[in-house]
Each structure stands twice: as C-alpha cells, then as structure tokens.
Amino acid sequence: MAKKKETKKESKKGIPLPEGMVDKLPKEVQDKVKAIKAKIDKYKKEVLKKFDNYVIGMAIAPPPPQQQGAPPGMPQGMPPGMPPMPPGMQMPPGMQMPPGMPMPGPPPKGKGKKDDKPAVSQMPTMPGQPQQKLTPEQEKEIKERVSLLILIDDTDSQKMTKEELRNKLLAIMDNMAVEIEKRIYPEVILLSELWQSCYDAKYDLVRLFSISAPIYDTGMVQAVRIAEVHKTMVLKKFEKYIVSYVLAGSLIQGKASATSDIDVWVVIDDTDVKKMTRAELKDKLRAIIIGMGIEAGEITGVKNKLNIQVYILTDFWDSLKEANPIIFTLLRDGVPFYDRGIFMPWKQLLKMGKIKPSAEAIDMFMHSGEQMITRVKTELKNIAMEDTFWAILTPSQAALMLYGIAPPTPKETPQLMREIFVKKEKLLENKFVDILEANIKVRKDLEHGSRQDMSGKEIDKLLNDAEDYLKRVKKLFTQIETIKEKEDIVKVYDHVFTTIRDVLRLEGKEKVSDVEIIQEFENELISTGKIPAKNLRILNEVLKGKSDYEAGKLTKPEVEKVKKDARVLTRFLIEYMQRKRGKELEKARIRVKHGSKFGEVLLFGDVAFIIHDIDHEEKEISKSKIKEDGSLATPQKSSMEEMEKYLAKIDIPEKVFIKEPIFENLKDFFGKDVQVLINY
C-alpha cells in the first residue's frame, strides 16, 4: 500500500448508520455480536486508527449458506421485505465466498500472538467437495466466530500486488483481532476486487454486502447495499427486459462525499417491443423502477438519494454514436451489477480505443455553441446562465475530441484544456480556461442553492466572455487541424517507408539508402512479380502528396486521399510479410501431441521456444538454449511478447537440422506419451 500522505489524502470520515442493522442478521449472529459488542467497537476503533485513510467500510457478515436454514434463493439474514433473488440468480449451496470467509473445516493454527486462535479455514472452491470431520471443540469455535468484512480502498496501491496487499493487511488485522477478541475474524476485501468481480459477472461479493450489517461506512457500503437490493427487486419483476444495471457517478470515480447521490443506470431492451411504443415502455417501466428505489431505501435504511437513470437500448446506442459525454463517462467508470453481455463489451471497446466520436459528432459539439449564444440573448436571465455554460463547454469537449481524447465530464474539461492546449501545445491562453472554470463554478453555485440569483451586469459578462471564448476556440480548431494534418502526413510517410524497409530486409536487402529505396522496391518486388505494379503507383502518389503538402498545394480532401492510399499500401505490405514469415517459420517448427493437447517447439539457431499448449488462451511459453549436441538446456519461463520480439530481430535459418537428443527433451517437456506430428 502506498505510504500515507496526509497533505494529499484526507482521513475518511464515516457516515451516520441506520439503527438496528445488527437486528436484521440471523438470530445466532445477533447473539454473538451482542455478547462481544464492546470488543467489536474497540477493534473497529483500533483498525480505523491505523488504517483510517484506506478503510472505506466494515460490516458484520451473516454465516455462509451452509450454516443457514435459508429458503431457496434467499440467504438467511436478508433485510425484512427484501424479495428473493430472481430465477436464474439463486445462490448455489457451493457458492464461492470471498477469500478467507470462515467455513466449516479443520481450523489450522493461527498466526497471531496467541497461538490458540484458529486461522480462517477456506471454503471449498468446488460444490460438493467433502470436508474433513471436525472435533466438538472445533465446531464450537466456528459457531462462535463473528466474521467482519473490511472493505479497503486500494486505488493508491502501487508498490505491491493486490494479493500481497490483501495478505499483509489481513495478517496485521488478524493479529489485532487476536489481541482484542479471538472470536473476531476479519476478512479483507479490496475495492478493485469488488469491482472486478462485477466485471467478471460474479455478484457474490456485492450480494454478501447487501445482507451484512455495516458498523462503519464512508458511503461505499451503503451504495452497494441499496443498489444490490434495488437491482434484485427490478430483475425479479422485469428480468426479460433488463439489459444492464450499472452503479456509476462520483462514488465510483472516488469523488463522492457523505451526502452524494447514489447513481444507478438501468438499460431496458426495447428491440422486440410489439404491444406498445418504445416511449410507453420506457415511461411505464421507469415509474415502477423509481418506485422500487424508494422501497429499497426503506428496506436498507440508506438515506442518500438513489438517483435512477432509465435508458432504452436504442436511445443508449444513439447517445453512444453521438459521443454523448455522459454515456462515455458511464462506460468508462460504471460497474455492472447485472449485465446480459452488452455493457462490458462496450466498456472494453472504449478502453481499447475502438469507440471514437465521429466527425459529425465533433461538428455537432462545435456548432451547438453558436446556436446557444444566439438564443441566450433573447431568453430570461436564469436560462441565459445555463445556456452560456453549455455553449462554451461543448466546443471545449469538441476541441479535445478533435485532438484525440474522448469527451470528458464538465469537471474534467478545464483541467484537460489547460494541461493540453495551454501547457503542452501552447496553443491557448490561460485566461480562456479561467473563463470556462468561472462559468462552471457559477452554474454549480446556482444549482446547489449557495447562490440565489445573478445581476444583469454579471449575466452580460457571462455572455461577453462566452462570445470571446467561442471565437478563440474556433481559432483553436484551425490550429489543432493544422497540427494533426502535419502529424498525419509525416506519420504516413514514415510508416510507409519503414514498412518498405522491413519488406526489403525480409528479401535480403539489409541496408538501403533513402535515395535507393524506391528503385530497390521496384527491382526486388515489382519487377520480380512478388507484389502487383499498382503498389508502386500508390507509393509514388504518397511521395508526391507529401511534397505537395510541404509546398502548401494540398487541400484537405487531397490529404485524406493520401492517407487512405498509404493505409492500403502498408496493409498489403504487412500481409505480404506475414505470409512470407509464416512460410519461413514452418521450417523451424516441430509440432507435437501430448495427451489431448498440442504443443510446438520452434528452433532458431541457438535458441528454442517451447509452447506447451497452443490452444490455451493464455499460452505457457518457455525458452531454452540449443546445445552443440542438438539437445536443449533446462528451459526458462518466457512469454509471447519475448518470443515475438526475438522473431522480429533474427533471420530464420534456411535449413533446420533436428538431432537425436532433442527427442529425449520432448519427453521431458511434454511427457512420455508425446507424439511428433508430420504434415499437419
């Protein structure tokens, strides 16, 4: 965990929790908690004293499903009024609980100062796995345990892995528990792991928090509880229509306060609606879902507002195509508590940079500012303030999109404008970012009621500043386009020539000067018929395009044509290299079968790479030196990245000789049943 920096990260303060949360746990848990309540409170204080910057929630967990007499689909300890889980979401008897959750089993000796404290016994990972028989003393000790979930904010953790962090914290907190009360069993859960479980469509952890009793919370636990309860209610009634249920907003971004709203998004599938219009479906379901939100607040005792946004799938898709910043932010930061395979693929595509604003979306953001400025002059003063805000915000986001950045939230926009256009590119004066920041602050003050009204003079200033800002941003657009065009032409030229050099190197031409490269390209590839002659024409057009651009003769459409031609040429050349390289690679490959798996050994001069299972998604790769007698040295762990880098810088031998000792190595690597495949 990163070292505490008090000047940069304030100590987290817990929020007031509802009364009687422990009373909603199973009776046996209530009795155990009440018997050691003072010690639990002492333990909580000691943990917060030592880790207050990082603990964001603590909750008493109910016993695991095997220890409860819960009805199907309803783990014991669910708050009163909570509906059972919808069909298909029942908690199976062998459900995997969080790492370290106490379960019946032989408890090994603990690590604390008092050696008589049994350590946590892990739950079997496979349903139905037999457990060892317990002694009466062990059964009694397990029944007396009080499991305490401790949620840790690990966003600052950079010096150790998540597993190391969790184990380190668990060891410290376990020792603290030993000193105070042996029956307290802390379970450390990292926030990143809580979210990752949702990304992986495994909702056991959030379900567990929803049926636990919080004893300390900075806001995250109550958000998870009310969202999980509300989600379960919504799915029970409308499961066939719900595409995704997502927790989002300032809470997920780490910017929430104790009074922040809890933002959830519900996406409804309207692609097969026949009995009513899409608008009717949305309005009908929205009213019921919002009503369920009020009911979920009453069940959980959470006072913060559950801010529910309901989208139909077609509108959500349209907003995504139009580069709506709110939707981009939702995809970037949102955590799915339920997903039918829509939200997570879009989230991954956004992360990979595959979802990008269109040219139409950028133009729409830019021109919307001018339209709003015209309207602001004729409307009432309170509306004028709102419009000037959007008038300068959306062109700012458009400028950032044109530069290559996904549209940010309003809070993030001034900071990015200053970092990129003022400090980095030196294209914009700082005073214009000050105008944007001042406008955002005025709007926020009015929205939250800390400011009631504005004078006519202030509105005039907002309007004048917005007009000046728009004029400057239009100039900034021209500056960005000029930079991008120049960068694109240079990148296109460099990329084409780098690719040609790689092709010539593959053909045996190691060093070719810039003057000779075109002639060598024609002699080695075009004249020999290895590459069609039209590619030479494309190459000459790219060269002429670069020359014309530098002379100022190229229009914007002509620049786009040069870029398109260059992409066609480089794509063809890369495919040519891949085909040629693939044929050469076959000379150095030994394919084997061991059991039901297939493996490969690639021989390159004095080094061999061993792929143990070519069909496995995460391939296990080893590297070994080739000895003089043809045998392989003890293999070392390697990776696909290392192998590809090695292939890129070496020449594959024309002929590869396999000596007898290597066949013994194959048995060592793949087992005695290994078979060498020929003509596969």
Beta strands, then each sheet from edge to edge (+ up, - down):
strand 1: 55-60
strand 2: 146-152
strand 3: 184-190
strand 4: 213-217
strand 5: 242-248
strand 6: 262-268
strand 7: 306-312
strand 8: 335-339
strand 9: 589-594
strand 10: 597-604
strand 11: 607-611
strand 12: 621-625
strand 13: 636-637
strand 14: 675-677
sheet 1: 3+ 2+ 1- 4+
sheet 2: 7+ 6+ 5- 8+
sheet 3: 13+ 12- 11+ 10- 9+ 14-
end
